[in-house]
Amino acid sequence: MTTLKDETHEQEEAQILTLAKLAGLDVALKEHRQDVLTAARTALKVQKAFAGPACNTTEPWPTMKVKP
């Protein structure tokens, strides 16, 4: 019996493997599959930690105005 966590983990792994193959990491996957998966998961965690605003058009400062 698989749980939702197992399915999510399998989907994440499938996405990582697909991206790694598209990036030309076939040899790395054959020789160091677990290392590639670990590196990708670490990168995802770091990316999530530095997530910017939900809307990319939002400026982190007030709009600049020209003084007359």
C-alpha positions in Angstrom: 0.0 0.0 0.0 1.5 3.3 -1.0 0.8 6.5 0.8 0.4 10.0 -0.5 3.9 10.9 0.8 5.4 7.9 -1.1 3.6 9.0 -4.3 4.7 12.6 -3.9 8.3 11.4 -3.4 8.1 9.2 -6.5 6.7 12.1 -8.6 9.4 14.4 -7.3 12.1 11.8 -8.2 10.6 11.3 -11.6 10.7 15.1 -12.3 14.3 15.4 -11.1 15.4 12.5 -13.2 13.7 14.0 -16.3 15.3 17.4 -15.7 18.7 15.7 -15.2 18.4 13.8 -18.4 17.3 17.0 -20.3 20.4 18.7 -18.8 22.7 16.0 -20.2 23.5 14.4 -16.9 23.1 10.8 -18.2 26.5 9.7 -17.1 26.1 11.3 -13.7 22.8 9.5 -13.3 24.3 6.1 -14.2 27.3 6.5 -11.9 25.9 8.7 -9.1 22.1 8.6 -9.2 21.6 9.1 -5.4 24.0 12.1 -5.4 22.2 13.8 -8.3 18.8 13.3 -6.5 20.3 14.6 -3.2 21.8 17.7 -4.9 18.5 18.5 -6.7 16.5 18.1 -3.5 18.9 20.4 -1.7 18.7 23.0 -4.5 14.9 22.9 -4.3 15.0 23.5 -0.5 17.3 26.4 -0.9 15.1 27.8 -3.7 12.0 27.6 -1.5 13.9 29.4 1.4 14.6 32.4 -0.9 11.3 32.6 -2.5 10.5 36.1 -3.7 7.1 37.7 -3.8 4.2 35.7 -5.3 3.8 38.3 -8.0 6.9 39.0 -10.0 5.8 42.5 -10.9 5.7 43.5 -7.3 8.6 45.9 -6.4 10.2 45.6 -3.0 10.3 49.4 -2.7 7.9 52.2 -3.4 7.4 53.4 -6.9 9.9 56.0 -7.9 8.6 59.4 -9.0 10.3 62.2 -10.9 10.4 65.4 -8.9 9.4 68.5 -10.9 
